[in-house]
Amino acid sequence: MDSRKKIVIAGGSGFLGEAMAKYFLAKGYEVLIIARQNPQYSEKIQYAQWDGKTLSTWAKQLENATALINMAGKSVNCRYNEANKRQIYDSRLHTTRILGEAIGQCQNPPLVWLNSSSATIYRHALDRPMDEPKGEIGTGFSVDVCQQWEAEFNNASTPHTRKVILRTAIVLGKSGSVFPYLLHIVRLGWGGRQGNGKQMFSWIHLEDFNRAVHYLIDNEALSGVFNLSSPNPVSNQMLMQSLRQKGKFWLGLPAETWMVRLGAWLIGSEAELLLKSRWVLPTRLLESGFQFNYPNLDLALDELLT
Ligand SMILES: NC(=O)c1ccc[n+]([C@@H]2O[C@H](COP(=O)([O-])OP(=O)(O)OC[C@H]3O[C@@H](n4cnc5c(N)ncnc54)[C@H](OP(=O)(O)O)[C@@H]3O)[C@@H](O)[C@H]2O)c1
């Protein structure tokens, strides 16, 4: 049994990176984040600077790490014009490539490397859920980003470092981008379905996301692709209804598809983020024995709304 206790989080300055850094700090790990700027959210968290595309002095921080976790990637909550698309690709592909090269230079490389991907890699699914063994990969820009991201990761040769791909569903946390946004539109009275409301919403509570990452680090037999999503996805209609009921908001106007498209355009985003049906199950996590603290949306919303 290896006694090292150091977690390195590339892209550790964002929503998930910060939550994960604090989680592992509380578990007694030494935590170091790699980012373009020091977010300084805790004095106890160490920091190394990179530009996200060049191998330099930050690379030696990977020596003797228990785990390297890559959370870097420009937010997909933007308009998909050519410049943004290029940055969405580059911020994922370049970071993954140089992290693989950095591992290759280590005398004592990390025991495990977990690289972010997304549950959006699966097709728009209204007929059946997608899981690791039987899920079908979709088409289009966001899917292509995930496929190239995973290919870059799979191409890296790290013979002494176990590799795990995190196909993460939408992470619900009090300060994260999606939950506060949904709560905001519900508070404005627009808490009805979006589009026809039949599209599925796969989600995971932030605490379970961190716990699942920890579980994958600790379980040396686990490698390859894992869906990080709760076992109980809901339809968009059910999501909005639950939010309204739990938050005690009586008015819930629906937003028809054209309104979602117009609204997304007005705020510089993409309607796909709300209208794509992401129906994903965490089969491999469940089969390996992982237990969710928040398996149902009701439980998750009770905690998020406190
Ligand atoms: N949040 C979710 O629900 C969710 C779901 C599925 C997958 N994911 C994926 O998980 C990862 C983390 O998500 P998040 O919600 O924490 O995102 P976030 O808050 O936007 O943080 C993204 C991180 O990426 C870094 N980054 C952005 N552009 C970069 C670039 N060009 N080069 C290097 N680093 C760059 C940022 O660091 P700087 O300080 O250097 O800018 C930041 O630390 C992303 O790759 C995202 O696609 C998230």
The ligand as an SDF file (V2000), in Angstrom:
LIG
                    3D

 48 52  0  0  0  0  0  0  0  0999 V2000
  -19.6260   21.7270  -14.0040 N   0  0  0  0  0  0  0  0  0  0  0  0
  -20.2330   20.6840  -14.5960 C   0  0  0  0  0  0  0  0  0  0  0  0
  -21.4370   20.4190  -14.3430 O   0  0  0  0  0  0  0  0  0  0  0  0
  -19.4670   19.8240  -15.5540 C   0  0  0  0  0  0  0  0  0  0  0  0
  -20.0930   18.6990  -16.1040 C   0  0  0  0  0  0  0  0  0  0  0  0
  -19.3880   17.8760  -16.9950 C   0  0  0  0  0  0  0  0  0  0  0  0
  -18.0580   18.1760  -17.3070 C   0  0  0  0  0  0  0  0  0  0  0  0
  -17.4790   19.2880  -16.7660 N   0  0  0  0  0  0  0  0  0  0  0  0
  -16.0720   19.5890  -17.1270 C   0  0  0  0  0  0  0  0  0  0  0  0
  -15.2920   19.6500  -15.9360 O   0  0  0  0  0  0  0  0  0  0  0  0
  -14.2810   20.6460  -16.0700 C   0  0  0  0  0  0  0  0  0  0  0  0
  -14.3960   21.6180  -14.9020 C   0  0  0  0  0  0  0  0  0  0  0  0
  -15.6930   22.2090  -14.9020 O   0  0  0  0  0  0  0  0  0  0  0  0
  -16.0290   23.5040  -14.0170 P   0  0  0  0  0  0  0  0  0  0  0  0
  -17.4950   23.5760  -13.9200 O   0  0  0  0  0  0  0  0  0  0  0  0
  -15.1860   23.5050  -12.7980 O   0  0  0  0  0  0  0  0  0  0  0  0
  -15.5230   24.6470  -15.0080 O   0  0  0  0  0  0  0  0  0  0  0  0
  -15.0000   26.1320  -14.6700 P   0  0  0  0  0  0  0  0  0  0  0  0
  -15.5300   26.6050  -13.3900 O   0  0  0  0  0  0  0  0  0  0  0  0
  -15.2590   26.9460  -15.8940 O   0  0  0  0  0  0  0  0  0  0  0  0
  -13.4130   25.9130  -14.5080 O   0  0  0  0  0  0  0  0  0  0  0  0
  -12.6420   25.5860  -15.6240 C   0  0  0  0  0  0  0  0  0  0  0  0
  -11.1790   25.5270  -15.3010 C   0  0  0  0  0  0  0  0  0  0  0  0
  -10.5000   25.4360  -16.5540 O   0  0  0  0  0  0  0  0  0  0  0  0
   -9.4510   26.3540  -16.6040 C   0  0  0  0  0  0  0  0  0  0  0  0
   -9.2850   26.8760  -17.9530 N   0  0  0  0  0  0  0  0  0  0  0  0
  -10.1750   27.5520  -18.7100 C   0  0  0  0  0  0  0  0  0  0  0  0
   -9.6450   27.8580  -19.9000 N   0  0  0  0  0  0  0  0  0  0  0  0
   -8.3810   27.3610  -19.8800 C   0  0  0  0  0  0  0  0  0  0  0  0
   -7.3100   27.3670  -20.8160 C   0  0  0  0  0  0  0  0  0  0  0  0
   -7.4180   27.9300  -22.0250 N   0  0  0  0  0  0  0  0  0  0  0  0
   -6.1540   26.7690  -20.4570 N   0  0  0  0  0  0  0  0  0  0  0  0
   -6.0310   26.2130  -19.2560 C   0  0  0  0  0  0  0  0  0  0  0  0
   -6.9830   26.1840  -18.3230 N   0  0  0  0  0  0  0  0  0  0  0  0
   -8.1510   26.7520  -18.6420 C   0  0  0  0  0  0  0  0  0  0  0  0
   -9.8030   27.4510  -15.6280 C   0  0  0  0  0  0  0  0  0  0  0  0
   -8.5780   27.8770  -15.0490 O   0  0  0  0  0  0  0  0  0  0  0  0
   -7.9040   29.3210  -15.1500 P   0  0  0  0  0  0  0  0  0  0  0  0
   -7.9450   29.8540  -13.7520 O   0  0  0  0  0  0  0  0  0  0  0  0
   -6.5480   28.9960  -15.6030 O   0  0  0  0  0  0  0  0  0  0  0  0
   -8.7560   30.1080  -16.1190 O   0  0  0  0  0  0  0  0  0  0  0  0
  -10.6390   26.7190  -14.5760 C   0  0  0  0  0  0  0  0  0  0  0  0
   -9.8170   26.2680  -13.5350 O   0  0  0  0  0  0  0  0  0  0  0  0
  -14.4940   21.3200  -17.4310 C   0  0  0  0  0  0  0  0  0  0  0  0
  -13.5890   20.7660  -18.3360 O   0  0  0  0  0  0  0  0  0  0  0  0
  -15.9320   20.9450  -17.8020 C   0  0  0  0  0  0  0  0  0  0  0  0
  -16.1270   20.8520  -19.1960 O   0  0  0  0  0  0  0  0  0  0  0  0
  -18.1410   20.1080  -15.9040 C   0  0  0  0  0  0  0  0  0  0  0  0
  1  2  1  0
  2  3  2  0
  2  4  1  0
  4  5  1  0
  4 48  2  0
  5  6  2  0
  6  7  1  0
  7  8  2  0
  8  9  1  0
  8 48  1  0
  9 10  1  0
  9 46  1  0
 10 11  1  0
 11 12  1  0
 11 44  1  0
 12 13  1  0
 13 14  1  0
 14 15  2  0
 14 16  1  0
 14 17  1  0
 17 18  1  0
 18 19  2  0
 18 20  1  0
 18 21  1  0
 21 22  1  0
 22 23  1  0
 23 24  1  0
 23 42  1  0
 24 25  1  0
 25 26  1  0
 25 36  1  0
 26 27  1  0
 26 35  1  0
 27 28  2  0
 28 29  1  0
 29 30  1  0
 29 35  2  0
 30 31  1  0
 30 32  2  0
 32 33  1  0
 33 34  2  0
 34 35  1  0
 36 37  1  0
 36 42  1  0
 37 38  1  0
 38 39  2  0
 38 40  1  0
 38 41  1  0
 42 43  1  0
 44 45  1  0
 44 46  1  0
 46 47  1  0
M  CHG  2   8   1  16  -1
M  END
$$$$
